[in-house]
Amino acid sequence: MKIKRSFASIVFDTFNYVFLGAFACATVLPFLYVLACSFSSEKEILQRPFYIIPRHISLSAYEYIFSSITLPRAFLISIFVTFTGSAIAMFFTLTMAYPLSKKNLLGRNVLLGMVSFTLVFGGGMIPSFLVIKSLGFIDTFWALLLPGAISTWNLLVIKNFFQEIPQEMEDSARVDGCNALGTFVRIVLPLSMPVIATFTLFYAVGYWNDYRSSLLYTTDNKKWPLQLVLRQIVLMAAGNIDGATFDAAYTQPPLEASKNAVIIFGTVPILLVYPFLQKHFVKGIMIGAIKG
């Protein structure tokens, strides 16, 4: 049976479609502009204020950023750091969040207070550097992996999610002979896949976009991840640093086009991951944020 809609309902739906469509365009159009500029000549970029289809396709910017082995090597390093770092971060986050979700844990409130304290106060850049240096992690990949291994916010949200799992399910697993580790692996983790997928992606985005750690803790440019290399290329394209101090292959860059090309190259890989995990976002975040 066809339901008759009121005039107010039609106006409301029309407004929503128009508003959301305009918002989507406002989000997508800048990215399309950057993509078009990356395939344009310097002259066209300077002459046309905005466009999404270049008049003449030019690959000079991509030829420039790929003119050395530095960028492909940095890309592989970023993939390694992102995958390894996300795995380490999720391991520590899950194994710490699960015990903290148990109200009978001895000293639970003290531990939660210590964890929550880090949301407000942090050591800062210099103490962090001194800790990394004292551990001997300077110029090693550990300096890129361990400092961001646990996010306090992610830890608390996942802890809240674990608290929502019915205790009866864990009790029945223990009656069947599972110990605490077996219950965690066989019962809790399979029920937590939406949260795991969501926060794995959050950690992955954080590791992929991080250039501060490599800037502070590494001096060997052969260990630089993609984001730091792209930053150096942009600075060279703007004339702020000498290419000879970074990589002699990067000389006489196409200034504007190369800036847009490095944005595309640094953004597209992580964007390709989103469609596969998007369905878990709302469920994963909302379930973990319902109850404190």
N, C-alpha and C positions, 0 to 999 in steps of 0.2 A: 504494500500500500504506500502510495506516495504521500509524504508528509508535507503539508503546506507550510512554507516558511514565512515568517513575518518580515515586514519591510525593515525593521531594525536589525534583524538577524542577517539579512542580505547586505545591508550597509556595513555592518560589523565585519562580515567575512570579506567584503570587497576591500575595506580599509586594511585588513590584515594582509591580504594578498599584495596590495600595492606597497604597503610599508615593508614587508619582508622581501619583496622583489627588489625594491630600491636599496634595501640594506645589503642584499646579496650582490647587487651590481657594484655598490660602493666598496665591497670587500674584494670582488674579483677583478674589477677594472684596473686598479693599480698594479696587480700582479701581471695582467695581460700587457700593460704598458711597459713594465720592466722587461718582460719577455720579448716584446717587439723591439725595444731599444737594444737588447743584446744581439739582435740580428740585423742591426742597422749600421749605417756609416756614421761617422762623427758629424758630417755636414747635415744629414737629415735630422739627427737628434737635436742639433742646435737650431735648426730652422723651424721644426714643427713642435709646437708646445705640448700636444697630446695626440696619440694615435695608437691603434692596436694592430694595424697591418702596415709593415714597412713597405715603401715603394720599391726598394731594391734590397734584396737579401745580401747581407755581408757576413762572412764568417771570421772576419779579422779578429774580433774579440776572443772567440773561442780558440783560434789559432794561436793567439798571444798567450792565453792562460795555460794552454797545453803545449807550449813550446819547450817545456822542460819536463824532466821526469819527476820534479818536485811535487807537482799537483797530484798525479796518480798515486805516488807513494803516500802523500798525506791523506788521500781518500781511503786507502787501505788501512792506514793507521786509525783513522776515525771510525771505520767499520769495526776494527778490532776493539778499540776503546769503548765504543757504544755497546756492542754485544757483551763483551766481558764485564764492563762496568755495570750494565743493567742486571746481568746475572748475579754478580756479587751483591749489588744493592738489594735486589729482591730476596736473596738468601738471608742476608742479615735482617732485613725488615720483617720478613715473615717469621723467622725464628725468634725474633725479639717481641713481635706483636702478639704472638700466640700465648706465651706465658703471661704477658701483662694483661691479657683478656680474662684471666682466671682470678676471681675475687679471693680465692683461698691461698694465693701465692704469698709466701712470707716476704714482708717488706715491699709489697706491691705499691702502696701509696707513696713510699719514699722514692722508689724507682720512677714512678710516674711524675712525681714532682721534679726529679732531676732531669727527666726527658723534657717536660714542659718548660723548664727553666731556659733551655736552649732556644726556645721560640722567641724569647725576649732579649736574651743576652748572648753574645758571641765573643770569641777571643779577638777577632779582627785579623787583618792581613799579616801584620808582622809576627804575632805569636804563632799563627798558622804556619808561616814560612819557617820559623825557628823549629817548630815541631817536625815538619817535613825534613828539614836539614839534619836534625839530630837523629832521625830514623834512617838516614842515609838514602833517602828516596829522590834526592836531586838528580835530574837527568835520567830518571827511570820512569817506566810506565806506571809504577805504583803511585807516583805523585799525581797521575791523571785519574787513577781508578779509585783510590781509597778516600780522599777528602770528601767526596760526595756520595759515599756508600750508603748513608742513611739520611733520609729526609724526615725530620720530626713530624711534619704535618702528615706525610704519607703513612708514617708509623701509627699515628693516633687514629687515622681514618680506618686503616686495616684492622687495628685493635678493636675498634667499635664494630666492625663487620664480624669479626670472630665472636664477639659477645652475643651477636644475634643468632648464631647457630644453636639450635636446641641442644641443651645438655644431654637430653635423653638419647640422642644419636651417638654421642661419644660414650655414654654409659653402656649402651648396648654393645658397642664395639669392644669395650673392655671386658664385658661379660663373655664375649666370644673369644677372648684370649689376646686381644691387642694390647700392647703396652702404650705408653704415652706417645712415643715416636711413631708407632704403627698407626695409631688413631689420627695423628696429625697428617701423615702421608696418605693414608687410605680413605679417610673420611673428610677431614677438614679441607685439604687442598683441592680435591675434586669439586667440592661445593663452593670453592672460592675462585673459580676460574674467571668470572667477570671482573672481580677486583684485581686479580693477578694480571690479567690482560691490560686493564686500564692503567695501573701504576707501573707496569713494565714499560709501557709506552711513554708515560711521564718521565720516568728515569732515562729512557733512551733519548728523548728530546733534549733533556738536560745535558747529557753527556755529548750528544751530537753538536749542540750549540756552544759548548763551553770552550772558550779560548783563554780564559783568565788563568786557569791552572797551568796550562802549558807555557803561558807568557811569564808566569812567576817562577815555575819550578824547572824549566828546561832551557838550556842554552844551545844544545845541538839541534840545528834546524832539520836534521834527518829524522828526528823524533817528533816533529811538530805535526799536530793533527790538521785536518782540512780547514777548520775555522781560522786558525792562526795564520796559515799560509794565505788564505783569502784576504785576511786583514792586511798582511804585508803587501799583497798585490795591489789592493786598493790604495794603500799609502804610497806605493811607488807610482801608481798611475796619477796620483794627485801631486807627485813631486816632493812628498814629505820625507822620504828616505831614499837612500842610494841603492839602486838595484844590485850594485857590485857587492854590497854587504850581505845580500840575501841569495841571489842566484843570477849569474851573469847572463843567462838566457833571456831574462825578462828585461828588455830594453825597448825604448821608444814605443810605449803602449798606446793603443787607442783609448784615450782617457775615459770618456763617458760610456762607451760601449762595454769596456772591460769591467767597469763598476757594476753594470747591470748583469753582465755575464756571470760574475762571481756570485751575485745574489741568487741567480737562478741555479747555479751549480751547487750552492750550499743549501738551498731550500728544497729542491725537487726530491732528492733521495728520501728525506724524512717524510715528505708529504705522501709519498707512495705507500707508506706503511699505514697511514690513517684509515683508508677504506676497509682494510681487513680487520681492524679492531674497533671501528666506530660503533658497532652495535652494542659493545660492552660498556661504553662510556657512561651513559645515564644510569644504567642499572648498577654498575660498579661503584659509582660515586654516591648515588642516593642511598643505596643499602648501607654503605659504611658510615653515612653521615646522619642517620636517623636518630641514633641513641648514643649518648656519651657514657 
